[in-house]
Amino acid sequence: MKKILLASFGLLLAIMLIASCGGKKEKDSGSDAAAPKDSLTLKLTAEDSTTVFDLTVAQGPVEYDKTAQGYFVASINSVDQFDGYFWVYSVNDTMGAMASNLKKIGPGDEVVWYFRQIIP
């Protein structure tokens, strides 16, 4: 049952990713025109004291690279980084300023992962 649920979630994420890539691009003239556009988001809530990384790994498959600065998350639920899109996180609406395995969180903290285009 868990495998079916994970496969269904992965399929849903893939469909959302494909759907968000197509279509006509519109120019937004509003005040938030410079705000980043996210293809996907993943919301998690901590039940115990842990790290952002450990909470994320507990929800499903995660691929990552070990670096001198900590773990760099490359894929969540089989959605891999590509063409300038990367996984970045926030905790309680504050963007992460360190590797996810170093960021400690407590009960009730809300973690949101964004699959976001990062333009240098």
C-alpha positions in Angstrom: 0.0 0.0 0.0 2.8 2.4 0.9 4.5 1.7 -2.5 1.3 2.4 -4.3 0.9 5.7 -2.4 4.5 6.8 -3.1 4.1 5.8 -6.8 0.9 7.8 -7.0 2.5 10.8 -5.3 5.5 10.6 -7.7 3.2 10.4 -10.7 1.2 13.4 -9.5 4.4 15.4 -9.0 5.5 14.5 -12.5 2.2 15.5 -14.0 2.3 18.8 -12.2 5.8 19.4 -13.4 4.9 18.7 -17.0 1.7 20.8 -16.8 3.6 23.7 -15.4 6.2 23.7 -18.1 3.8 24.1 -21.0 1.5 26.9 -22.0 1.8 30.6 -22.8 3.9 32.7 -20.6 2.3 35.9 -19.5 4.1 39.0 -18.2 2.9 40.1 -14.8 2.9 43.9 -14.4 2.0 43.7 -10.7 4.2 44.6 -7.8 5.3 41.0 -7.2 6.6 40.5 -10.8 10.1 39.8 -9.5 8.9 37.1 -7.1 10.2 33.6 -8.0 7.8 31.1 -9.6 7.8 27.7 -8.1 6.9 24.6 -10.1 6.3 22.4 -7.1 6.2 22.7 -3.4 6.3 20.1 -0.6 4.9 21.0 2.8 6.0 19.1 5.9 5.4 19.6 9.7 7.8 18.4 12.3 6.3 16.3 15.1 9.6 16.0 17.1 13.0 17.7 17.3 15.0 16.8 14.2 16.6 18.4 11.1 15.0 19.6 7.9 16.9 16.8 6.1 15.8 14.0 8.4 12.2 15.2 8.2 12.3 15.2 4.4 13.9 11.8 4.2 11.2 10.4 6.4 8.5 11.4 3.9 9.9 9.7 0.9 12.9 9.2 -1.4 15.6 11.9 -1.3 18.9 12.0 -3.3 21.6 14.3 -2.1 25.3 15.2 -2.4 27.6 15.5 0.6 29.6 18.7 0.5 31.9 20.5 2.9 28.9 22.8 3.7 26.5 19.9 4.4 24.0 17.9 2.3 22.8 19.4 -1.0 19.4 17.9 -1.8 19.3 17.0 -5.5 16.0 15.1 -5.8 12.8 14.7 -3.8 10.3 12.0 -4.7 12.2 11.4 -8.0 11.9 15.1 -9.1 15.5 15.9 -10.0 17.2 19.3 -10.3 17.6 20.4 -13.9 18.1 23.5 -16.1 18.6 25.9 -13.3 15.8 24.4 -11.1 16.8 23.4 -7.6 15.2 22.3 -4.3 15.3 25.0 -1.7 13.6 25.1 1.7 12.0 27.4 4.2 11.2 26.9 7.9 8.2 28.9 9.2 8.4 31.2 6.1 12.1 31.9 6.5 14.3 30.7 3.7 17.0 28.3 4.7 20.5 29.8 5.2 22.3 26.5 5.7 22.4 22.9 4.5 19.2 21.1 5.4 21.1 18.5 7.5 22.4 21.3 9.7 19.1 23.2 10.2 17.5 22.0 13.5 13.7 22.2 13.8 11.2 21.5 16.6 7.7 20.2 17.0 5.2 22.3 15.0 7.8 23.9 12.7 6.6 24.0 9.1 9.1 23.1 6.4 8.3 23.9 2.8 10.5 22.7 0.0 10.3 24.7 -3.3 11.4 23.4 -6.7 12.6 26.8 -7.8 14.4 28.3 -10.8 17.6 29.9 -9.5 18.9 32.5 -12.0 22.5 33.7 -11.4 
